[in-house]
Amino acid sequence: MAGLHLTATTALVLAVVGAGSAALLAVHVRSGPVSGGSVSGGPVSGGAVSGGAVSGRAVSGAAGRDRVDGCRAAWHRLLGRYGWVVVSVLLGLVCGAGSTAARLVVRDAPPVRALAEQRATVTAELVVRDDPRPVRGAAGRPATMLVATESAWLDPVDDPARTVVPARVLVLASHPGWRALLPGQRLTATGRLAVPRGGDLTAVVLTSTGPPTLVGRPSWAQRVAGILRAGLQRACAPLPDEPGGLLPGLVVGDTSELPAMVEEDFRATGMTHLNAVSGSNVAIVVGLVLLLARWARAGPWVAAGLCAVALVGFVILARPSPSVVRAATMGAIGLAALATGRPRAAVPALGAAVTVLVVVDPELAGDAGFALSVLATGGLLLVAPRWRDALRRRGVPAGVAEALVVPAAAQLACAPVVAGLSGTVSLVAVPANLLAVPAIAPATILGVAAAVVSPVWPGGAEFAAWLGSWPAWWLVTVARHGAQTPAGTLPWIGGVTGALLLAAVTVALLLGVRHPVVRRLVAVVTVAVVVGALPVRLVADGWPPAGWVAVVCAVGQGDTVVLATGPGQAVVVDAGPDPAAVDRCLRRLGVDEVPLLLFSHFHADHTGGVDGVFRGRRVTAVATPAWPEPVTGRVAVESAAHAAGTPVGAVAAGWTYRAGGLTMTVLGPPQPLRGTRSDPNNNSLVLLAHLGGLRILLAGDAETEEQRALLESPPGAGLRAEVLKVAHHGSAYQDPAFLDAVAPTVALVSVGVGNDYGHPSPSVLARLSRQGARVLRTDIEGDLAVVVLSGGPAVATRGNDP
């Protein structure tokens, strides 16, 4: 029976591999025309027949026949022993390919593709699939992502007749009316179609600028779930931002209020699975119900029924994300086994759940979250028990052994996918997840309690959320310190190649450590690496370079410039678009005190990361331009400063600041400029810093109009500078005479990778190069550090941060 069980389990695993591989390949390969039968079975079959004929001629006579008979016998023995392997894989391939092909026929329907390629303006009837999610896009272009499962288009220009084509649509909408929609809601919307990126079952992208028109109401279950989720948000509103934003994410997967810095810390520490609902949450809730049922001495059928109710309710509350659906499906199989009194086989249950889900929704085969969830569960089922038993044989107490092996096994199984996605291998993931284990269950249970009682007892919900904020605070603290650990992550090959390579290394180690010699060799090599390489990485990682005076941080499509004023101190000019990015840059530079945080202007790509500057640092003062727009950026800066108790003041041309060896003067704008192409850009502060014997000109986002105004009313200090932070990410809106007046030796461009603005302008870079300037860009070189040499300024680059 054990051999039969192992065979059935292995067959399910192979079927999962086959179904997932077929679905993944089919979804990611765009269908196209087939010409001349060049990819049909004819040529392949012909080649096989020809090869068989050659073999037949070569093997002749009695000896040849004996050899052929022997090969046939060996082939039949091989099939008799391992034929079930072939059957399992083929069955998975057929199921996965068949299910995916049916979906692809809908996705690639000619009417759908034609409308998308024409970028037609249509009226679409949609059914919401999931909660609208905010998209962190470019500054000034907010959008909400919404996935719908059904649609019917009406093209009022080209086709007055109504054409119904059911397909999956991705909606990008900027109107606030989209944010409160619930799954299952029917609506109509008008917008322009576009072709999607591919790699999933999305047929078209619909960009809508207007509000949706609601048709009917969502189901009662979704309305109840919406009320409970909103109640949990209200209960968490009085809490501090970090634990208050994390708690809804732990409970229902709502990370809309989670600070970006916390999300980045969780990712760096290998705890990102806690930011979204996963199988562990389902297990906690259902396990609590099962424990209460057993305490009440309920029978198997009653206990299974109560667990089923809790399972369905929690899935509706948390929304059917891939990991939740996987866990719920596996839980349903387990509940059926509990009700019938049969022993549960967890691995076959997982295999059956994954197979069913991939066949029903082939898109899951390419979902990273789904893969991580399945791999983590597989690690807990296949690896953790062996490690736990090995530790117990060596005298480790049962509870300690369980606590040690659970995060280690889960991290080991997930490491290849994480490495492929991030290009790094985390060294702190296992201890961080081990420290997080005691807080996960209390936070989840208290968060669920807050959501459930919020409609009838708001005060009780706030009290439960307050209690839950303490374990959530512990999780935030663990993630923060784990992310700040020096050499906590090591670089690795990214993409599919890196994932497969680490998977092969992991499997080889798991198989090899069974032998004592290999186990000792692995231990010796590990100790040698830690003792030999880690201190070098900690002490001499090469960044920041000795004697740096200024750093242009790689913060994406935005600006952050750091000017050194003393050990651990620096003036920061602008905060970029992302709090996590500026926080990482300052952390790498060892800056823990900011005597002045100055903003050139209030665009989001300069102010969006303001919370990252304040995080864990003392900011003495904040300086802003007199021009008050955009209002959203000004409010964000003032709110962050007010929360930290830091004074804010506006400065203008002629203002001077001194700290340490830094002297910084505001050169422009010489007067307020109105009616320009962009008034906020053309009223941004232009700064001249004297530091380390260098003149460093920070041009903000000043465009042609402000640059000409500076040329017409030149400041007393002049515009000449050895180092120029090129204005507006190197855009084409530069006055050539301004660049000639500055005549820099080094020109630094802060610009985001793959931005769609056309930054930096090739003509601007070419002009600077012709002037003799060395031009460096953050999108290519990463952080750019200015150091002083005897011959003048030099620049050290860190390289792109994975």
LUMFI-498266 format. One line per 8 residues: number of its first residue (from 1); their letters; for each residue x, y negated, z of C-alpha. Coordinates in steps of 0.05 Angstrom, whole numbers, plus 5000, padded with zeros to 4 digits. Layout:
NUM = A = X:Y:Z; ...
***
This chain:
1 = MAGLHLTA = 5000:5000:5000; 5057:4952:5015; 5086:4964:4946; 5018:4954:4914; 5008:4889:4954; 5076:4864:4933; 5061:4880:4861; 4994:4844:4863
9 = TTALVLAV = 5026:4784:4896; 5082:4781:4845; 5032:4789:4789; 4993:4728:4815; 5057:4688:4820; 5076:4706:4749; 5006:4689:4725; 5013:4621:4758
17 = VGAGSAAL = 5080:4611:4723; 5050:4630:4656; 4987:4587:4664; 5026:4527:4689; 5079:4532:4635; 5028:4537:4580; 4986:4479:4607; 5047:4435:4618
25 = LAVHVRSG = 5075:4448:4549; 5009:4437:4515; 4992:4373:4552; 5060:4341:4538; 5063:4360:4464; 5022:4313:4421; 4982:4350:4368; 4999:4331:4297
33 = PVSGGSVS = 4986:4352:4225; 5014:4419:4202; 5037:4420:4130; 5050:4478:4084; 5043:4530:4137; 5114:4520:4157; 5099:4534:4230; 5049:4590:4218
41 = GGPVSGGA = 5061:4663:4232; 5079:4681:4160; 5153:4663:4159; 5163:4691:4229; 5130:4757:4211; 5169:4762:4146; 5234:4753:4183; 5215:4808:4231
49 = VSGGAVSG = 5198:4856:4176; 5262:4840:4138; 5303:4852:4201; 5269:4918:4211; 5285:4940:4140; 5358:4925:4149; 5360:4964:4213; 5325:5022:4180
57 = RAVSGAAG = 5377:5025:4124; 5435:5020:4172; 5410:5076:4218; 5402:5138:4176; 5407:5212:4185; 5394:5256:4246; 5441:5215:4291; 5404:5153:4272
65 = RDRVDGCR = 5336:5184:4287; 5361:5209:4355; 5385:5139:4370; 5319:5108:4350; 5281:5159:4391; 5325:5145:4451; 5312:5070:4444; 5238:5082:4440
73 = AAWHRLLG = 5238:5125:4502; 5277:5073:4540; 5230:5019:4516; 5169:5059:4539; 5201:5072:4607; 5215:4998:4614; 5143:4981:4596; 5117:5033:4643
81 = RYGWVVVS = 5157:5004:4700; 5151:4930:4686; 5093:4925:4639; 5051:4892:4692; 5101:4835:4691; 5089:4823:4617; 5014:4830:4625; 5013:4780:4683
89 = VLLGLVCG = 5054:4728:4646; 5014:4737:4582; 4948:4732:4621; 4971:4667:4652; 4994:4640:4585; 4928:4657:4552; 4886:4626:4607; 4929:4563:4612
97 = AGSTAARL = 4935:4553:4538; 4861:4567:4525; 4837:4519:4578; 4886:4465:4558; 4869:4472:4484; 4796:4461:4498; 4813:4396:4535; 4861:4373:4481
105 = VVRDAPPV = 4808:4380:4428; 4768:4328:4466; 4828:4284:4481; 4853:4283:4409; 4785:4278:4375; 4792:4238:4310; 4738:4186:4329; 4774:4173:4395
113 = RALAEQRA = 4842:4168:4364; 4818:4122:4308; 4786:4073:4357; 4848:4072:4400; 4896:4060:4342; 4852:4004:4316; 4852:3972:4385; 4778:3965:4378
121 = TVTAELVV = 4735:3925:4426; 4682:3970:4453; 4629:3977:4505; 4642:4039:4546; 4597:4079:4591; 4640:4108:4647; 4636:4154:4707; 4687:4137:4760
129 = RDDPRPVR = 4733:4195:4776; 4774:4167:4834; 4781:4105:4878; 4807:4044:4840; 4881:4035:4856; 4920:3970:4851; 4975:3969:4800; 5040:3934:4819
137 = GAAGRPAT = 5051:3901:4752; 5084:3838:4728; 5074:3773:4766; 5011:3737:4747; 4980:3798:4715; 4942:3836:4769; 4905:3898:4749; 4866:3955:4779
145 = MLVATESA = 4874:4026:4753; 4811:4066:4746; 4804:4136:4717; 4737:4157:4687; 4717:4227:4664; 4662:4211:4615; 4651:4154:4566; 4608:4133:4508
153 = WLDPVDDP = 4632:4076:4464; 4593:4025:4424; 4633:3985:4374; 4592:3922:4358; 4636:3902:4299; 4654:3962:4257; 4600:4011:4276; 4533:3985:4301
161 = ARTVVPAR = 4510:4056:4311; 4523:4086:4379; 4578:4139:4379; 4582:4183:4440; 4650:4216:4451; 4662:4247:4520; 4735:4236:4540; 4779:4214:4598
169 = VLVLASHP = 4792:4140:4601; 4843:4099:4640; 4815:4030:4655; 4860:3970:4670; 4816:3915:4699; 4832:3849:4733; 4762:3829:4757; 4753:3839:4833
177 = GWRALLPG = 4686:3873:4820; 4723:3937:4802; 4756:3946:4870; 4696:3968:4910; 4674:4024:4862; 4664:4094:4888; 4677:4161:4854; 4615:4185:4816
185 = QRLTATGR = 4591:4114:4802; 4564:4103:4731; 4577:4037:4698; 4587:4002:4632; 4644:3955:4614; 4670:3919:4553; 4744:3918:4535; 4798:3933:4484
193 = LAVPRGGD = 4824:4003:4472; 4897:4025:4467; 4934:4089:4457; 4958:4120:4524; 5030:4140:4539; 5014:4214:4535; 5033:4269:4583; 4963:4278:4611
201 = LTAVVLTS = 4891:4287:4587; 4876:4212:4582; 4848:4198:4513; 4850:4122:4513; 4866:4062:4556; 4812:4009:4563; 4833:3939:4584; 4775:3900:4613
209 = TGPPTLVG = 4776:3829:4639; 4703:3823:4659; 4663:3855:4715; 4632:3924:4709; 4557:3932:4701; 4533:3985:4750; 4484:4038:4727; 4451:4074:4785
217 = RPSWAQRV = 4486:4093:4849; 4539:4144:4869; 4519:4208:4904; 4499:4204:4977; 4562:4242:4996; 4607:4191:4962; 4568:4133:4993; 4577:4164:5062
225 = AGILRAGL = 4651:4175:5048; 4658:4102:5025; 4624:4077:5089; 4671:4120:5133; 4734:4099:5095; 4714:4025:5100; 4700:4035:5174; 4769:4064:5185
233 = QRACAPLP = 4800:4004:5149; 4761:3956:5195; 4783:3995:5256; 4856:3991:5235; 4852:3917:5216; 4872:3891:5287; 4933:3936:5289; 5004:3916:5269
241 = DEPGGLLP = 5015:3920:5194; 5060:3981:5192; 5022:4031:5236; 4955:4000:5216; 4971:4010:5143; 4999:4080:5152; 4940:4110:5192; 4889:4107:5135
249 = GLVVGDTS = 4942:4137:5090; 4952:4195:5138; 4878:4208:5145; 4845:4194:5078; 4902:4177:5031; 4885:4103:5030; 4952:4066:5024; 4924:4000:4999
257 = ELPAMVEE = 4947:3964:5063; 5012:4002:5072; 5072:3955:5067; 5118:3971:5009; 5178:3975:5055; 5146:4030:5096; 5130:4068:5033; 5202:4061:5010
265 = DFRATGMT = 5228:4086:5078; 5184:4147:5074; 5209:4162:5004; 5282:4154:5024; 5272:4198:5085; 5236:4255:5050; 5171:4240:5087; 5131:4213:5029
273 = HLNAVSGS = 5083:4272:5033; 5054:4240:5096; 5032:4178:5058; 4978:4218:5022; 4930:4271:5045; 4958:4341:5035; 4946:4411:5057; 4973:4397:5126
281 = NVAIVVGL = 4916:4348:5140; 4865:4400:5117; 4898:4452:5161; 4897:4405:5222; 4823:4388:5215; 4800:4459:5199; 4846:4488:5252; 4816:4443:5305
289 = VLLLARWA = 4746:4465:5285; 4767:4538:5286; 4799:4529:5354; 4735:4499:5382; 4693:4554:5350; 4737:4608:5382; 4734:4571:5449; 4658:4574:5443
297 = RAGPWVAA = 4663:4649:5426; 4630:4641:5359; 4629:4701:5312; 4668:4705:5247; 4610:4683:5203; 4593:4624:5248; 4666:4603:5253; 4674:4608:5178
305 = GLCAVALV = 4611:4567:5167; 4634:4512:5214; 4702:4511:5181; 4670:4508:5112; 4628:4447:5132; 4690:4413:5160; 4729:4431:5098; 4677:4403:5050
313 = GFVILARP = 4667:4340:5091; 4741:4325:5097; 4753:4336:5023; 4697:4287:5006; 4723:4237:5057; 4795:4242:5032; 4776:4245:4958; 4795:4306:4916
321 = SPSVVRAA = 4868:4291:4904; 4910:4348:4874; 4941:4369:4940; 4875:4366:4977; 4839:4406:4923; 4895:4458:4925; 4891:4464:5001; 4815:4465:5000
329 = TMGAIGLA = 4813:4520:4948; 4862:4562:4987; 4824:4547:5050; 4759:4570:5018; 4792:4637:4999; 4817:4644:5070; 4749:4628:5099; 4717:4681:5056
337 = ALATGRPR = 4768:4731:5083; 4753:4708:5154; 4678:4717:5144; 4684:4787:5114; 4734:4809:5167; 4788:4827:5117; 4860:4807:5131; 4882:4745:5094
345 = AAVPALGA = 4939:4749:5046; 4965:4678:5044; 5010:4685:4983; 4957:4717:4939; 4909:4664:4963; 4957:4609:4943; 4970:4642:4875; 4895:4650:4862
353 = AVTVLVVV = 4882:4578:4883; 4936:4549:4838; 4915:4592:4779; 4843:4572:4784; 4860:4498:4792; 4908:4497:4733; 4857:4531:4689; 4802:4484:4711
361 = DPELAGDA = 4846:4421:4706; 4908:4433:4664; 4933:4363:4680; 4953:4388:4749; 5010:4428:4717; 5048:4362:4707; 5028:4328:4772; 5088:4318:4817
369 = GFALSVLA = 5046:4313:4880; 5011:4379:4864; 5077:4413:4850; 5106:4388:4916; 5045:4411:4954; 5048:4481:4924; 5123:4488:4933; 5119:4465:5005
377 = TGGLLLVA = 5065:4516:5020; 5104:4570:4984; 5166:4554:5025; 5126:4559:5089; 5096:4626:5069; 5158:4659:5038; 5219:4629:5071; 5198:4603:5139
385 = PRWRDALR = 5177:4671:5169; 5245:4702:5152; 5284:4644:5182; 5239:4643:5244; 5250:4717:5256; 5325:4709:5246; 5328:4654:5297; 5286:4693:5347
393 = RRGVPAGV = 5333:4753:5340; 5389:4706:5361; 5353:4685:5424; 5320:4620:5401; 5252:4610:5435; 5191:4621:5390; 5166:4549:5393; 5234:4519:5379
401 = AEALVVPA = 5246:4568:5321; 5179:4550:5290; 5192:4476:5297; 5260:4483:5264; 5242:4526:5205; 5177:4493:5183; 5207:4426:5159; 5271:4461:5135
409 = AAQLACAP = 5233:4511:5092; 5186:4459:5063; 5243:4412:5047; 5284:4468:5015; 5226:4486:4969; 5211:4414:4950; 5283:4390:4942; 5290:4408:4867
417 = VVAGLSGT = 5228:4367:4848; 5247:4309:4893; 5318:4309:4864; 5291:4309:4793; 5244:4251:4808; 5291:4207:4849; 5361:4227:4826; 5381:4237:4899
425 = VSLVAVPA = 5386:4292:4951; 5366:4271:5021; 5410:4293:5080; 5363:4265:5132; 5298:4296:5107; 5299:4358:5152; 5315:4323:5218; 5267:4266:5201
433 = NLLAVPAI = 5209:4314:5186; 5227:4353:5249; 5220:4290:5291; 5155:4273:5255; 5120:4339:5269; 5094:4323:5339; 5060:4259:5315; 5024:4284:5252
441 = APATILGV = 4967:4322:5285; 4949:4269:5338; 4950:4214:5286; 4906:4253:5238; 4855:4275:5289; 4849:4206:5321; 4843:4174:5251; 4788:4222:5231
449 = AAAVVSPV = 4752:4207:5297; 4757:4132:5283; 4728:4141:5214; 4671:4186:5237; 4647:4141:5295; 4659:4074:5258; 4588:4067:5231; 4554:4077:5299
457 = WPGGAEFA = 4607:4054:5349; 4656:4003:5321; 4688:3991:5389; 4701:4066:5398; 4730:4069:5328; 4778:4012:5343; 4799:4047:5408; 4811:4113:5371
465 = AWLGSWPA = 4851:4076:5318; 4892:4041:5372; 4908:4109:5403; 4926:4136:5334; 4971:4077:5320; 5021:4102:5372; 5038:4167:5336; 5035:4128:5270
473 = WWLVTVAR = 5086:4078:5300; 5131:4137:5316; 5128:4161:5244; 5144:4091:5219; 5203:4087:5267; 5231:4155:5246; 5225:4136:5172; 5258:4068:5182
481 = HGAQTPAG = 5318:4095:5220; 5324:4154:5172; 5326:4106:5113; 5378:4063:5147; 5424:4121:5162; 5490:4111:5124; 5501:4164:5070; 5431:4191:5084
489 = TLPWIGGV = 5422:4206:5010; 5471:4233:4959; 5467:4220:4884; 5444:4278:4840; 5427:4290:4767; 5357:4264:4753; 5302:4291:4709; 5287:4363:4690
497 = TGALLLAA = 5360:4381:4685; 5374:4359:4757; 5312:4395:4783; 5330:4461:4748; 5403:4456:4770; 5385:4446:4843; 5333:4501:4839; 5386:4549:4811
505 = VTVALLLG = 5435:4529:4866; 5382:4538:4919; 5361:4607:4895; 5434:4628:4890; 5447:4606:4961; 5385:4641:4988; 5407:4705:4954; 5481:4697:4970
513 = VRHPVVRR = 5476:4682:5044; 5448:4751:5056; 5520:4776:5050; 5566:4759:5109; 5625:4739:5065; 5583:4691:5024; 5550:4664:5087; 5618:4648:5118
521 = LVAVVTVA = 5642:4617:5053; 5581:4572:5049; 5591:4551:5122; 5664:4534:5110; 5650:4494:5047; 5594:4456:5081; 5637:4438:5140; 5694:4417:5094
529 = VVVGALPV = 5647:4372:5054; 5619:4340:5117; 5686:4331:5151; 5723:4310:5089; 5676:4272:5045; 5624:4242:5092; 5672:4198:5131; 5700:4171:5066
537 = RLVADGWP = 5629:4155:5042; 5612:4121:5109; 5676:4081:5117; 5697:4066:5045; 5636:4068:5001; 5662:4008:4962; 5604:3962:4975; 5602:3905:4989
545 = PAGWVAVV = 5671:3886:4961; 5718:3853:5009; 5715:3777:5008; 5648:3771:4972; 5618:3702:4973; 5554:3711:4933; 5512:3769:4909; 5456:3770:4857
553 = CAVGQGDT = 5413:3828:4879; 5382:3878:4831; 5309:3869:4853; 5275:3882:4786; 5242:3827:4746; 5255:3772:4797; 5309:3734:4834; 5347:3743:4900
561 = VVLATGPG = 5414:3709:4912; 5453:3719:4977; 5506:3668:4998; 5554:3691:5053; 5560:3644:5113; 5593:3689:5165; 5598:3761:5191; 5528:3791:5184
569 = QAVVVDAG = 5500:3723:5164; 5478:3697:5096; 5433:3645:5064; 5381:3679:5019; 5353:3643:4958; 5288:3674:4934; 5262:3742:4955; 5246:3778:4890
577 = PDPAAVDR = 5181:3814:4875; 5189:3874:4921; 5201:3874:4996; 5235:3942:4995; 5285:3920:4941; 5308:3857:4977; 5311:3894:5043; 5355:3947:5013
585 = CLRRLGVD = 5402:3895:4983; 5409:3857:5048; 5419:3922:5086; 5474:3943:5038; 5508:3876:5051; 5502:3883:5126; 5461:3819:5133; 5421:3819:5198
593 = EVPLLLFS = 5415:3743:5207; 5390:3692:5156; 5402:3620:5178; 5362:3595:5117; 5313:3628:5070; 5301:3582:5011; 5251:3591:4954; 5263:3558:4887
601 = HFHADHTG = 5188:3561:4871; 5126:3602:4889; 5119:3651:4832; 5109:3723:4855; 5174:3747:4825; 5210:3701:4874; 5164:3706:4935; 5134:3776:4933
609 = GVDGVFRG = 5190:3806:4975; 5188:3755:5031; 5169:3808:5083; 5232:3847:5064; 5277:3789:5085; 5242:3782:5152; 5243:3857:5166; 5290:3870:5224
617 = RRVTAVAT = 5325:3803:5215; 5325:3735:5249; 5308:3680:5199; 5322:3612:5229; 5289:3567:5177; 5250:3569:5112; 5257:3516:5057; 5209:3509:4998
625 = PAWPEPVT = 5199:3462:4939; 5150:3405:4944; 5111:3432:4884; 5055:3473:4918; 5036:3521:4862; 5021:3578:4854; 4979:3577:4917; 4984:3653:4929
633 = GRVAVESA = 5059:3651:4933; 5059:3591:4979; 5009:3624:5025; 5050:3689:5026; 5113:3651:5046; 5078:3609:5100; 5042:3670:5129; 5107:3710:5135
641 = AHAAGTPV = 5143:3651:5167; 5086:3638:5215; 5083:3711:5236; 5158:3707:5253; 5154:3639:5286; 5200:3608:5235; 5192:3534:5215; 5177:3518:5142
649 = GAVAAGWT = 5196:3452:5108; 5195:3425:5037; 5259:3397:5007; 5274:3355:4945; 5331:3329:4903; 5389:3303:4946; 5376:3349:5006; 5440:3382:5032
657 = YRAGGLTM = 5451:3442:5077; 5514:3466:5111; 5528:3532:5146; 5596:3565:5156; 5636:3553:5094; 5575:3539:5051; 5552:3471:5028; 5489:3472:4986
665 = TVLGPPQP = 5455:3413:4951; 5389:3408:4915; 5402:3377:4846; 5333:3379:4816; 5281:3368:4794; 5299:3293:4795; 5224:3278:4796; 5159:3319:4792
673 = LRGTRSDP = 5146:3344:4722; 5074:3353:4698; 5044:3379:4633; 5102:3423:4616; 5099:3494:4589; 5102:3519:4661; 5098:3466:4716; 5119:3514:4773
681 = NNNSLVLL = 5181:3536:4734; 5200:3465:4714; 5193:3441:4786; 5234:3497:4816; 5294:3477:4858; 5361:3476:4822; 5418:3485:4873; 5492:3474:4873
689 = AHLGGLRI = 5531:3514:4924; 5604:3502:4944; 5630:3567:4973; 5699:3598:4975; 5727:3543:4931; 5676:3558:4877; 5618:3517:4849; 5558:3562:4841
697 = LLAGDAET = 5497:3535:4804; 5430:3569:4818; 5383:3546:4764; 5319:3578:4791; 5269:3585:4734; 5282:3516:4706; 5262:3514:4633; 5278:3465:4577
705 = EEQRALLE = 5239:3406:4606; 5274:3407:4674; 5342:3421:4644; 5334:3360:4599; 5311:3318:4658; 5375:3338:4694; 5417:3318:4634; 5381:3251:4629
713 = SPPGAGLR = 5389:3237:4703; 5453:3274:4721; 5465:3286:4795; 5526:3254:4827; 5558:3321:4837; 5551:3338:4763; 5528:3403:4733; 5596:3436:4721
721 = AEVLKVAH = 5602:3503:4756; 5647:3564:4752; 5588:3611:4767; 5518:3603:4737; 5457:3642:4758; 5423:3636:4690; 5354:3604:4694; 5289:3644:4686
729 = HGSAYQDP = 5321:3713:4677; 5357:3690:4614; 5294:3670:4577; 5297:3634:4510; 5272:3569:4543; 5342:3541:4554; 5371:3475:4531; 5438:3488:4495
737 = AFLDAVAP = 5465:3421:4520; 5450:3443:4592; 5490:3508:4583; 5546:3467:4552; 5546:3419:4611; 5551:3476:4661; 5605:3512:4620; 5609:3572:4669
745 = TVALVSVG = 5665:3622:4673; 5616:3674:4697; 5542:3677:4680; 5497:3723:4721; 5428:3744:4696; 5376:3772:4745; 5328:3812:4702; 5286:3875:4708
753 = VGNDYGHP = 5298:3940:4670; 5252:3948:4609; 5213:3884:4622; 5163:3864:4568; 5180:3790:4568; 5239:3796:4522; 5287:3776:4577; 5343:3761:4570
761 = SPSVLARL = 5345:3725:4504; 5401:3752:4458; 5413:3681:4431; 5424:3653:4501; 5472:3709:4520; 5509:3699:4454; 5517:3625:4467; 5544:3636:4537
769 = SRQGARVL = 5593:3688:4510; 5617:3640:4456; 5631:3589:4510; 5678:3639:4542; 5633:3661:4599; 5632:3733:4623; 5558:3752:4622; 5532:3806:4671
777 = RTDIEGDL = 5461:3831:4681; 5428:3865:4740; 5386:3911:4695; 5451:3942:4670; 5502:3931:4725; 5459:3931:4788; 5479:3884:4845; 5530:3831:4823
785 = AVVVLSGG = 5579:3807:4875; 5622:3745:4864; 5691:3749:4896; 5747:3697:4895; 5814:3714:4865; 5875:3670:4856; 5855:3657:4784; 5782:3640:4799
793 = PAVATRGN = 5718:3679:4805; 5712:3754:4792; 5651:3799:4795; 5644:3868:4825; 5584:3910:4804; 5550:3964:4843; 5514:4000:4787; 5440:4015:4781
801 = DP = 5410:4040:4847; 5373:4105:4836
***
